[in-house]
Amino acid sequence: MTIRARPFRSFRTLHAVLALTFVTAASGRSTAAQLTPDQARAWVDTHRWEAVQQLGTLGSFRAVASDPAGLAAARGHLRERLEEHGFDTREMSGGGVPAVFAQKLVGSGRPTVLIYFHYDGQEVDPSRWDSDPFTPTLFAPDGSRIGPVTGLSTTARLDDEARAYGRAIADDRGPISAFLMALDMLADQGAELSFNVKLFLEGDEESSSPGLRSILESPENRSLLEADALAILDAPMFQSDDPTIYLGTRGIVTADLTVYGARGPLHSGHYGNWAVNPAIELSKLVSSMFDPDGRVAVPGYYDDRTPLTDAERAALARLPRVEDELQREFGIPVTYGAGERLFDLLTYPSLNVRGMQAMYVGGQARTVVPADATAALDLRLVPGQDDVAALAKVRRHIEGQGYVVLEGPPTDADRAKGKPLASLVRRPGGYPSFRTPIENEMVQRMMGVVERASGAPPVVLPTIGGSGPLVLFEEVLGLPPFGLATYNHDSNQHSPNENIRLGDYFRAIRIFGVMLATLGGAVS
């Protein structure tokens, strides 16, 4: 790591330097080779087979938490491919699965962008897949199986509507593969990087990033990770399947809500309709938290939300309407929200019941009154909200329904109080929310890159519904994060038959190539 670039300290400085580079380029002084969108399209069209082979190779690594050898093999492949293009690489560890850090610095007068990927995938149940999850397999547009990706003939037809199936083939090895192919494209075309590129490829993202904070807080790592912005090349596109720039994610905190009855299950014939049934009481308690339109009825739950800016509201207003099609696609008979659009609702916090349990059902059911019943909750939070305060509001609501709220199972002394008993126990983990302003200099430049490369403006989302660890980069390093999503919304990420549409993968290569060549002003 002998090459270091002096990082910009503010986007005001960045804006001034970028303006100067454009003047220099316009004056004809020492310009580097450029990569035009037409050149990128032509290159991808003639390298489809190689692109699909790269996708198949990376997708074949069993890089999941239960297979350390598979994770190590994936790291080795990534380091080798990046070093082919002159990147310095190393591993960073916070006590868990190491991350791969790589950098290629092209000049102290260029902006520096840290690009985030993750190379690990979710665990799998192979019995629920139509193909081997770790043998990426191509399926034709009609759903028929073509065969393993790495065994395709060089003359095989690679239709844009065909899909490659495999674990993590979309989330996140599709974008990683597209990035590696974009580097190949620049090398073939004689084009140069237009900005200092730093890469952070996490290996623990699907396990809730237990070592990420330790990695980021290391003084040595903090120095290496200095940059002007963080670009996250992960996540599915907006449901219209247009390239999507997202500026934030919701935070998350999870908790278990348990309602208690007798010390143990009771015979429903002898004690039913007399002994309080925790399953019934829990269902009533959960119902009290929502109004008929699905809005959270916990007092004050929305009060701390930071309002959207005019620019953010305008971006939402430009979104194509997809709700009717999604309702048909998912088979949802009715929806919450009283007609509000999906992505308007995602700018508000949510309270979700992600599961409920009280004894047994089906063939295992017993004629008993359960002793307790539990609802697993997740609270998705937005800018302005505090996780501790949000959970405290839920606790106060439960108390307002007449419950004594405990930190765990009741004692005999608790039971002697003669009041309904419940516990609300926060689970480990969770993340705060973030939202980078749409006016951010690098966001605006990325919007231009996507429009040039794809021929249409990107969809811009102030917030996506999910949550993740990337807010730690802002919290620890002060980097303003934003995301560029390039794979199909119906990719089945985290689920059986995860897939990526080839046309979206090829377009991602074009976008990443144009990004690398133009985002920072490609001058020498």
Residue pairs with C-beta under 8 A, 6 or more apart in sequence:
1 88
1 90
1 103
1 224
2 88
3 88
3 103
3 105
4 105
5 105
5 106
5 107
5 108
5 110
5 112
5 196
6 108
7 112
7 226
7 227
7 228
8 14
8 17
8 111
8 112
8 228
11 228
11 440
11 441
11 442
14 111
14 228
14 441
14 442
15 441
17 109
17 111
18 111
18 441
18 445
18 520
18 521
21 109
21 110
21 520
21 521
21 523
22 521
24 30
24 523
25 31
25 521
25 522
25 523
30 523
30 524
31 522
31 523
31 524
32 191
32 192
32 194
32 522
32 523
32 524
33 189
33 190
33 191
33 192
33 522
34 191
34 517
34 518
34 522
35 185
35 186
35 189
35 191
35 513
35 514
35 516
35 517
35 518
35 522
36 514
37 452
37 453
37 455
37 510
37 514
39 189
40 185
40 453
40 509
40 510
40 513
40 514
41 510
43 185
43 188
43 189
43 513
44 51
44 181
44 185
44 506
44 509
44 510
47 181
47 184
47 185
48 158
48 502
48 506
49 152
49 154
49 156
49 158
50 181
50 184
51 177
51 178
51 181
51 505
51 506
51 509
52 138
52 149
52 152
52 158
52 164
52 502
53 149
53 150
53 152
54 177
54 180
54 181
55 136
55 149
55 164
55 169
55 173
55 174
55 177
55 500
55 505
56 136
56 148
56 149
56 150
56 164
56 166
57 77
57 150
58 74
58 77
58 78
58 173
58 176
58 177
58 180
59 134
59 136
59 149
59 164
59 166
59 167
59 168
59 169
59 173
59 177
60 134
60 135
60 136
60 150
60 166
61 70
61 71
61 73
61 74
61 77
61 134
62 69
62 70
62 73
62 134
63 70
63 71
63 73
63 74
63 119
63 120
63 121
63 168
63 203
64 70
64 71
64 120
64 121
64 122
64 123
64 124
64 167
64 206
65 71
65 97
65 120
65 123
65 204
65 206
65 207
66 123
68 97
71 97
71 119
71 120
71 203
74 119
74 120
74 203
75 91
75 98
75 100
75 119
75 201
75 203
78 89
78 100
78 102
78 119
78 176
78 201
79 89
79 100
79 102
81 180
82 89
82 100
82 102
82 180
82 183
82 199
83 89
85 104
85 183
85 184
85 187
86 104
87 102
87 103
87 104
87 197
87 199
88 102
88 103
88 104
89 100
89 101
89 102
90 100
90 101
90 102
91 98
91 99
91 100
91 101
92 98
92 99
92 100
92 101
92 200
92 215
92 218
92 221
93 99
93 211
93 215
94 210
94 211
94 212
94 213
94 214
94 215
94 218
95 210
95 211
95 214
96 203
96 204
96 207
96 210
96 211
97 120
97 203
97 204
97 207
97 211
98 203
99 200
99 201
99 202
99 203
99 204
99 212
99 215
100 119
100 199
100 200
100 201
100 203
101 198
101 199
101 200
101 201
101 221
101 224
101 225
102 198
102 199
102 201
103 196
103 197
103 198
103 199
103 224
104 193
104 196
104 197
105 112
105 196
105 197
106 192
106 193
106 194
106 195
106 196
106 197
107 196
107 524
110 194
110 195
110 196
110 520
110 521
111 195
111 196
111 228
111 229
111 442
111 519
111 520
112 195
112 196
112 197
112 198
112 226
112 227
112 228
113 195
113 196
113 197
113 198
113 227
113 228
113 229
113 230
113 231
113 442
113 519
113 520
114 198
114 199
114 200
114 225
114 227
114 229
114 230
114 231
114 473
114 479
115 179
115 197
115 198
115 199
115 200
115 230
115 231
115 232
115 233
116 199
116 200
116 201
116 202
116 230
116 231
116 232
116 233
116 234
116 470
116 473
116 481
117 172
117 175
117 176
117 179
117 199
117 200
117 201
117 202
117 233
117 234
118 172
118 201
118 202
118 203
118 204
118 205
118 206
118 234
119 168
119 172
119 173
119 176
119 201
119 202
119 203
120 168
120 202
120 203
120 204
120 205
120 206
120 207
121 167
121 168
121 171
121 173
121 206
122 167
122 168
122 171
122 206
122 493
122 494
124 133
124 134
124 167
124 496
125 496
126 132
126 133
128 496
128 497
129 165
129 496
129 497
130 139
130 145
130 165
130 496
130 497
131 137
131 139
131 145
131 165
131 166
131 497
133 166
133 167
133 498
134 166
134 167
135 148
135 166
136 148
136 149
136 150
136 164
136 165
136 166
136 169
137 145
137 146
137 147
137 148
137 149
137 164
137 165
137 166
138 145
138 146
138 147
138 148
138 149
138 152
138 158
138 162
138 163
138 164
138 165
139 145
139 146
139 162
139 163
139 164
139 165
139 499
140 146
140 159
140 162
141 159
141 161
141 162
146 152
146 156
146 162
149 164
149 166
152 158
158 502
159 502
160 501
160 502
160 503
160 506
161 501
161 502
161 503
162 501
162 502
163 499
163 500
163 501
163 502
164 499
164 500
164 502
164 505
165 497
165 498
165 499
166 498
166 499
167 498
168 498
169 491
169 498
169 499
169 500
170 236
170 487
170 488
170 491
170 492
170 493
170 498
170 499
170 500
171 234
171 235
171 236
171 487
171 491
171 493
171 494
171 498
172 205
172 233
172 234
174 486
174 487
174 500
174 505
174 508
175 233
175 234
175 486
175 487
175 508
176 201
176 233
177 505
178 486
178 505
178 508
178 509
178 512
179 233
179 512
181 509
181 512
182 509
182 512
182 513
182 515
182 516
183 516
185 191
185 509
185 513
186 192
186 193
186 513
186 516
186 517
191 513
191 516
191 517
191 522
192 517
192 522
192 524
193 516
193 517
193 520
193 522
194 516
194 517
194 518
194 519
194 520
194 521
194 522
194 523
195 516
195 519
195 520
195 521
196 227
196 520
197 516
198 224
198 225
198 227
200 225
202 209
202 212
202 469
204 210
204 211
204 212
205 468
205 469
208 429
208 469
209 468
209 469
209 472
212 469
212 472
213 472
213 476
215 221
216 222
216 225
216 472
216 473
216 476
216 477
217 476
222 476
222 477
225 473
225 477
225 479
226 477
227 477
227 479
228 442
228 479
229 440
229 442
229 479
229 480
229 481
229 482
230 470
230 473
230 474
230 477
230 479
230 480
230 481
230 482
231 442
231 446
231 481
231 482
231 483
231 484
232 470
232 481
232 482
232 483
232 484
233 483
233 484
233 486
233 512
234 483
234 485
235 244
235 246
235 464
235 466
235 483
235 485
236 485
236 487
236 488
236 489
236 490
236 491
236 493
237 243
237 244
237 459
237 485
237 486
237 487
237 488
237 489
237 504
238 244
238 319
238 320
238 322
238 459
238 461
238 485
238 489
239 322
239 325
239 326
239 489
240 320
240 322
240 459
241 488
241 489
241 501
241 504
242 320
242 454
242 456
242 458
242 459
243 450
243 454
243 458
243 459
243 484
243 485
243 486
243 507
243 511
244 458
244 459
244 460
244 461
244 484
244 485
244 486
245 443
245 446
245 447
245 450
245 458
245 459
245 460
245 461
245 482
245 483
245 484
245 485
246 460
246 461
246 462
246 463
246 464
246 482
246 483
246 485
247 312
247 435
247 436
247 437
247 438
247 440
247 443
247 460
247 461
247 462
247 463
247 482
247 483
248 383
248 433
248 434
248 435
248 436
248 462
248 463
248 464
249 431
249 433
249 434
249 463
249 464
249 466
249 467
249 468
249 470
249 471
250 346
250 349
250 350
250 380
250 381
250 382
250 433
250 463
250 464
250 465
250 466
250 467
251 380
251 381
251 382
251 385
251 387
251 430
251 431
251 432
251 433
251 467
251 471
252 378
252 379
252 380
252 381
252 430
252 431
252 467
253 378
253 379
253 381
253 387
253 390
253 391
253 426
253 430
254 354
254 376
254 377
254 378
254 379
254 426
254 427
254 429
254 430
255 376
255 377
255 379
255 391
255 394
255 424
255 425
255 426
255 427
256 374
256 375
256 376
256 377
256 423
256 424
256 425
256 427
257 282
257 285
257 286
257 374
257 375
257 376
257 377
257 398
257 422
257 423
257 424
258 278
258 282
258 372
258 373
258 374
258 375
258 409
258 422
258 423
258 425
259 278
259 281
259 282
259 285
259 372
259 373
259 374
259 403
259 420
259 421
259 422
260 278
260 371
260 372
260 409
260 410
260 421
260 422
260 423
261 275
261 276
261 277
261 278
261 281
261 369
261 370
261 371
261 372
262 271
262 275
262 369
262 371
263 371
263 415
264 371
265 359
265 366
265 368
265 369
265 370
265 371
266 272
266 275
266 368
266 369
266 371
267 367
267 368
267 369
268 367
268 368
268 369
269 367
271 369
272 369
275 369
276 420
277 369
277 370
278 358
278 370
278 371
278 372
278 373
279 358
279 359
279 370
279 373
281 373
281 420
282 356
282 358
282 373
282 374
282 375
283 356
285 398
285 401
285 403
285 422
286 353
286 356
286 375
288 297
288 397
288 401
289 296
289 297
289 298
289 351
289 394
289 397
290 296
290 297
290 351
291 297
293 336
293 337
293 338
294 336
294 337
295 336
296 302
296 349
296 350
296 351
297 397
298 351
298 393
298 394
298 397
299 393
299 396
299 397
299 400
300 393
301 349
301 351
301 390
301 393
301 394
302 348
302 349
304 384
304 385
304 386
304 389
304 390
305 348
305 349
305 382
305 383
305 384
305 385
306 382
306 383
306 384
306 435
308 316
308 347
308 462
309 437
309 438
311 437
311 438
311 439
312 347
312 438
312 462
315 438
315 460
315 461
315 462
316 341
316 343
316 344
316 347
316 461
316 462
318 460
319 341
319 343
319 459
319 461
320 459
321 341
322 342
323 335
323 341
323 342
326 332
326 342
327 335
329 490
336 345
337 345
343 461
343 463
346 463
346 464
346 465
347 382
347 462
347 463
348 382
349 379
349 380
349 381
349 382
349 385
349 390
350 379
350 380
350 465
351 377
351 378
351 379
351 380
351 394
352 377
352 378
352 379
352 380
353 375
353 376
353 377
354 376
354 377
354 378
355 375
355 376
356 373
356 374
356 375
356 376
357 373
357 374
358 370
358 372
358 373
358 374
359 365
359 366
359 368
359 370
360 366
377 394
379 387
379 390
379 391
379 394
380 465
380 467
381 387
381 390
381 432
381 433
382 433
382 435
382 463
383 433
383 434
383 435
385 433
387 430
387 432
391 424
391 426
394 424
395 405
395 424
398 405
398 422
398 424
399 405
401 420
402 419
402 420
403 419
403 420
403 421
403 422
404 414
404 417
404 419
404 420
404 421
404 422
405 422
405 423
405 424
406 414
406 421
406 422
406 423
407 423
407 425
408 423
408 425
409 423
410 421
410 423
414 421
415 421
430 467
431 467
431 468
431 469
431 471
431 472
432 471
432 475
433 463
433 467
433 471
434 470
434 471
434 474
434 481
435 462
435 463
436 443
436 480
436 481
436 482
437 443
437 480
438 444
438 460
438 462
440 480
440 482
442 480
442 482
442 519
443 482
445 519
446 482
446 484
446 515
446 519
447 457
447 458
447 460
449 511
449 514
449 515
449 518
449 519
450 457
450 458
450 484
450 511
451 457
451 458
452 514
452 518
453 507
453 510
453 511
453 513
453 514
453 515
454 507
454 510
454 511
458 484
464 483
470 481
470 483
471 481
473 479
473 481
474 480
474 481
484 511
486 504
486 507
486 508
486 511
487 500
487 501
487 504
487 505
487 508
488 499
488 500
488 501
488 504
491 498
491 499
491 500
491 501
492 498
492 499
